[in-house]
Amino acid sequence: MKKSVILCIDDEEIILQALEEQLKNIFGKEYDIETSDSGEDAIEFFKELTEEGVHVPVVISDYIMPGKKGDEVLKEIHRLSPGSLKILLTGHADFDGISNAINNAQLYRYIAKPWDKDDLVLTVKEAIKSFLQEAKIRKQNKKLIKLNASLEEKVKERTKELSVANASKDKFFSIIAHDLRSPFNALFGLTDFLIGSWEEIDEETKLELITDLQNTSKVTYNLLQNLLEWSRSQTGKIVVEAVESDAGQIINENIAVLRKQADHKQITLANNVPEGTLFYADKNMISTVFRNLISNSVKFTNIGGEIEISVNSQNGLHEFCVNDNGIGMDEATLNKLFLITEKVKRSGTANEEGTGLGLILCKEFVEKNGGSIRVESTRDVGSKFFFTLPAKA
């Protein structure tokens, strides 16, 4: 690594020799003493040094020189390197020149010719000390700026995490306070009516009421399942146990559970994923994903509609698709769909209630198993939910 440089500028060769000799005796081990006999050459040389990354702690310049005067030279050097300490050395004091150097070059010291050697050496020592202290402060400031930027980024991240945590808490209490209360109120109302009017109700009405009880109980149970699974996921207590599983078989099992719900709305459920389509992920989590996506499609599909589950396999991935010709979604709803911080609550085509929790759970479970989830939807046309899973370990 090159030594730092003390640069001396004077148009008189004898002055340069004296400066070089006196400074080299004291500072020669740590600094190169360089000289220049014109202001213009000195500026070009200074540029070369700075471009090479060489530090120039001190510049000593004569004032009266052909071409550029000392104050103008120091002004230009200050523009190139504000940290370098500038000393003006002259036997012809000029108030305007000194003022110019002070105001525009932050002149460190003015020394009159003929100079006292000890005074010159002491001045240069103090200038070097000041330069090094300023350099250290600048370095520390850079570290502080970098640290502050890092802390600000961490604060932003933490604020975002807290926002999500608060939204999760709000979602949790909203489900407990409202979404669970509603089906339970329906259950209480139906059972109270049956108990109080059992003898007066005909058999057909009894069967209808009991069927309603069963359907409400299933909805409440599914909601509780989602809520418990989501809660475990949020607390980090849920563990991914990836195994090889048959997607076609899991889909058929979930269709069997949701068949009555679909039949009630005369919706056709078609599983085009053949048994033997193997994926590598947590079987229970992925079963929950299929159950929620198919249940959602049933909820938002009109009477007589169609739902198809299909798969596209390539590059070691299966991309599953749950496609319906239901009511679809607009762009604003799509953008909020998988965000816990946003409230997305829509009633189904038969006024079925929903919390939006199921889709958030789907996203978490798919991503925990190394996949991704996305949706395409057009209002009044239908929706397609896609998610990927690894085909192998």
N, C-alpha and C positions, 0 to 999 in steps of 0.2 A: 504494500500500500504506500502511495506517495506521501511525502511529508506535507504538512501545511506550509503556506508561503507567507512571508512578510514582503510586501511589494514597495519598492522605493522608486519615486519618479522625480527626476530633475534633469534640466538640460545641460548642466555642467558636470563633466566627467569626474572632476576632482571631488565634487560633493557626493556623487554616487559611490565613489571608491571609499570615501570616509564613512559614509553611512553603512555600506556593506561590511567594512572591516569591524566597525564598532559593534554592530548588531550580531555579526557572525560569531564574535568572541563570546558573547553572552547566550545567544539563542540558536547557534548553529547546529547543536546536537538534535534539537527537536524541530527546527524550522529551516526551510530553504530561504535564503535571502536573495530575492530576484530584483533586478533593476531595469529601468526603462528611461531613455533620454527624451521622450516626447509623450505628451498627453494622449495623442491619437493611438500611438503604438501601445501605450500602457492599457488603454481601454480594450483593444483587440486581444492583447495578451491575457487580460483579466477574463474576458469572455471564454477564451480557450481553457483557462484553468477551471472555471466554474462548470463548463461543459464536461470536463474530465472528472468532475466531482472533487476537485482539490479545494480545501478550505483556505480562505485568505482572511485571517483574523484582523490584520492591520495593514492599512495602506498609508504611506507617508508621501505627501506630494509637495513639491515646490509650488509657489504661487505664480511668480512671473516666469512664463515660458512662451516660446514661439507657438503660434497656433492656439490651441485651447489653454486657457489659464487653469491654475490649480483648482479653483472653486468649481469650475465647469466639469473638470475631469472627475472630481470627487462626487459631484452631483450625478454624473452618469454611472459611476461605480455604485453609488447608493441605490440607483434604480435597479441595477443588476443584482446587488447583494446588500439588502438593508442591514444585515447583521454585522457586516465588516465595519471595524472601527477606523474612522478617517482622521488623520493628523495633517494639518497644514503647516508647512515649514518655509519661512521666508524672511528675508531681511527688509522687505518693503511692505510695511503694514498698510493695508487698504481696508478701510471700514466696510465699504460695500462688498468687497470680495469675501471678507470674513463673514459678514452677515448672510451673504448668499450661501456660503458653505454651511453655516449653522442652520439656516432655515430650510435649505433644500437637500442637504447631504447629512444632516445631523452630525455636524463636526464634533469630534470627541475632544480635540485639544489643538490650540494654536501655539507653535513654538517659534520663537524669533531666532534668526541667524545673527551672529554665530551662536550655535547652541552649546549648552553645557552637556557633556557626555553623560554624566550621572543622571541629569534631568531627563534626557532622551531615553536612556535605558529604563528608568523608573516609569516613565509615561507609557512606553511600549509594554512593560510588564503588566501594568495596571489595565491597559487596553486588552491584552491577551486574556487576563483573568476575567475581565468583564465579558469578553466574547464567549469564553467557555461557559460562564455562568448563564448567559442568555441562551446559548445552545442547549444547555441542560434543561433550562426552563421550557424552551420550545419543545424539546423531546418529551418532557413530562406532560406538557399541555396536549400534545398529540395523543399520548396514552390516555389522558383524561377524557379527551373528546371521543376517542374510540370506546373507552369504558362507558361513558355516558350514552353513546349510541347503542351499545350492547344492552345497557340497563333499560333504556327506553324501549328497545325491542322486546326485552323480557317482560316489561310492564304491560306492553301491548298484548303480548301473548297471554300473560296472566289475566289481564282484563277480559280477553276473549274467552279464556277458560272459565272465569267466574260468571261471565254472561251466559255461557252454555250451561254451567252448573245451576244458576238461578232459574234458567228456562226449564231445565230438567226438573228442578224442584217444583216449579209452578205447574208443569205438566202433570207431575205425580199427584199433587194435591187436587188439581182440577179433576183428574180421573176419579180419585177417591170421593171428592165432594159432590161431583155432578154425574159423571158417566156411570159410576157404579150405583149411585143412589137411584137413578131413573129406572133401570131394569128391576132393581129390588122393589121399588115402589109398585111397579107393574105386577111383580110376583105377589106382593102383599095384597094388592087390590083384587087380583084374580082368586087367590086362596080365600080371602075374606068373603068374597061373593059366593064362592062354591060352598064354603062351610055354612054360611047363613041362608042360602037358598037351595040347598041340595035337593030337597023333596019337591020343590016347585019347578026345577029345571028338567026339560026333556032330555032323553039320552043323546040325541044328536047335538044339542047345545053343550052338554057336558063334554062330549068328545072334542068339540071345537075349542072349548076353554082349556081342556087338559093339553091339547095340541099346542095352544098358545103358551101354556105354562112350560111345556117342553122346549119350544123354540126360544123363549125368553131365557130359560135356564142355560141353553147351549150358548147363546150370545154372551151371557154373563160369565159363563165358564171360560169361553175363549178370551174374553177381555181380561179375566183374572190371570189366565195363563200368560198372555202377552205382558201384563203388568209385572208379574213375578219374574219372568225371564228377563225383561228389560231392567228391573231393579237389580237383579244379580249381575247383569252386564255392567251397569253403572258403578257398582261397588267393586268390580274386578274379581268377583267370586266365581264367575263362570269360566270354565276351562275348556278350550277347544280340544276335543278328542277326535282327531281325524282318522277315519277308516275308509276302506273301499266300500261303497254303497251303490245300490241299484236305483237310479233316478226314476225309471219307469214304474218300478214297484212302489216307491214312495209316493209318486203322483197318484197312482191308482188308490192307494190307501187314503189319501186326503180327499180324493173325489168321492169315495164311499162315504166319508164323514159329512161332506157338504152336499151330497146328492139330494136330500130332502129339501134343503134350502133352495137348490137350483130347480128342482121339480115344481116347487111351489110357484115359481115364476116362469115355468115352462121353458127354462134355459137349457140348451144343449151343451154338455161338457164333453169335449173330445180330447183324449190324450194321444197325441201322435209321437210320444217319446216311447220307443220300444223298451220292454224289459230287457235287461242286459246292458243298458247304457250306464256304464260304471263311472263314478266320480270319486275323488279322494277329498273328503271333508268331514266335519262333524255331522253325523246323520240326523240327530235330533234338531240341531240348528237349521239345517237345510229343509227338514220336514216343516218346521215352523215357517220358513220363508215361502215354501210352496202353498201351505195352508192359508197364509195371510194374503198372498197375491191372488190365489183362486177365489178366496172368500170376498176380497175387494171387487174382483171382476163381477162376481154374482151380484154383489150389492149395487153396483153402478151400471148394470145391464138391464134393459127393459124386458118386459114379458115377451117371450118368444125369441129372445136373443141367442147368440152363440159365443162360446168361449173355447179357444183352442190352445193347447199346450204343446210346444214343439221344441226341437233342439237342432243346433247347427254345430258340428264338431270339426275343429281344425287346430293345428299347431299345439296339440296337447291340452286344449281347452274345450269345454262344452259351453255353448251359449244357449241358455234356455229362454224361451219366450212364452209369456202368458198374454194372449191376444184376445180382446173382446170387441164387440161392436156396440158398446154401451154409449153413455152420454159424453164421455171424453172430458177433457179439461182445457181451459184457456191457458195462455202463456204465463200469466201472473200466478196461477195455481201451480203450474209445473215448476216454476222457479223456487217455490216455497216447500215443495213436497217432502224432501228428505231433511229439512232443517228443524231441529228441536226448538230453535229460537222463534220460529214462525208458527202462527196458529192457522192450521188448515183443517177445517171441520165442515164436512158436507153430508147431507142426508142422501141415502140411497134412493133408487127409483121406487121403492115401496116404503119410503120414509124410514129406512133403517138408519140407526144412529152409528156414528163412528168417532174415533178420537184422533186419528192420524198417527197413533202410536205404532200400529202394525207395520207401516212402511218404514218408519225410523228403525224399528227392530230389524226389519229385513236388511236394510243397508248395513247396520252394525254386524249382523251375523254373516252376511256375504263377504264383507271386507275382512272380518276376523279369519275367514277361511281362504284368504288369498284371492278373492274375486272382486268384481265391480258390478254395480247396478246402474241402470239408466232407464229412461222412459221416453216414449214417443206418444203423443196424444193430440187429437183434433176434436174440438168441441162438436158434439152431436154425431161424431163418426166412430169414435172408439179409442181405446188405449192399448199400447203394447209395452209390457214391462220385460226388459232383458236383464239377465244376470249371468255372470260367468263363474265357472268352477274348474279347478284343475282336474284333468282326466286321470292323472297318476300322482303318486306321492312325489 
